[in-house]
Amino acid sequence: MDEPIFHSLDAALAFAYRIEWSSVHPTSQMGKLHLVRWKPDYTVAELHAQAQMIQSHVNTRLDKPERAFIECKYRFGPRRFQSLDAVVTYVSALTGGNASRRMVRELCHRFYTGQLTYAAIAKIVCCDVKTLDKYNKRVIAALSSLCARAEDPLLTDFRAGGLIP
């Protein structure tokens, strides 16, 4: 059997969602050299095709909340958080519905980026940090559950397909 292309599920998904920001026909030699150095036996077009096959599998294999989780985690650039509303809807239902949608959205955004502090979110949603911490624990638990539901079937499929060890 051939050697797997990727060393982990994380590497495969990161590759698939981040390569969409590179050109199939790079405008400079630097872009081409960067991609070719990653896997010298593949052309740039073949790398893009591989990324599209991975994304297509994610789109057909996973339900909307799971697919949205993967897209928010691995997509790069301005399209990264287009799927955040699907994640927020799922997480809001699991947190008991007591937290405002805005709070859940900001906590989910914090989970993916790590950029927002509790104090900043508390100011945005007009609540105290203790309340925010209570809901953050629920949001993290819901996102961890969603992560497992998203990554477990992909892990099985990618191993069976020889993409990862």
PEVENCOR-V41518 format. One record per helix or strand of 2 or more residues. SS is the DSSP state (helix for helix, strand for strand). FROM is the first residue (numbers start at 0). LEN is the number of residues. If there is no record, write none. Layout:
SS | FROM | LEN
SS | FROM | LEN
This chain:
helix | 8 | 13
helix | 28 | 10
helix | 43 | 18
helix | 63 | 11
helix | 83 | 11
helix | 100 | 13
helix | 117 | 8
helix | 128 | 32
